[in-house]
């Protein structure tokens, strides 16, 4: 691991996209987009809708911002211009806790009140509905959700990371306790103090990388051999050496 750069900034959320851009949410709810060198290349400011609670930039042409206080989903285009605004209360979803982009152009939602995993289209028509209460005896409290290679992965701090197919049918559970994660090829990548872990889901082997100043890490992301670490007053960029 090679240190590249420190970006002095106070932010509370970080995400990345597959082309290497970095997305930061500041305390005043401003969304900043940086390139993989850490230079600012875009901004979106929507203070009126409450705090941004989640970003899904897995599709850089369609970025999802979730405002949990208002149960509202905002879709941005690649210029960080607002494309659509969805009021999830309008389809009876009053307590959505997780959202995710789907490669088929639809959107995944998890509604805490009903325990339902749903896929909706851009008209908010419900296309698929799976009740997760039939899968586990424990109450499901997802903290992160992402689709990768026609499968959906949901992190739950009680049971671990569950895998579903593209139709919302349960497949398997990886007993990894984490609040956020990423998936690359067959690797689940996640942070647990003081290491960055990569778990191979086919060989069941695990590698771990010690991280600098792990006690000060708020969030981190891995993208295109870059490690992005969010701390209270800065972002540190590293290159991951194979």
PyMOL commands that set and color helices and strands:
alter all, ss='L'
color gray80, all
select helices_A, chain A and resi 47-49+68-70+88-91+132-134+214-216
alter helices_A, ss='H'
color red, helices_A
select strands_A, chain A and resi 2-8+11-16+22-26+30-34+40-45+54-56+63-67+72-76+82-87+96-101+107-111+116-120+126-131+142-148+151-156+160-165+170-174+182-184+187-192+195-200+206-210+219-223+226-230+234-239
alter strands_A, ss='S'
color yellow, strands_A
deselect
rebuild
show_as cartoon
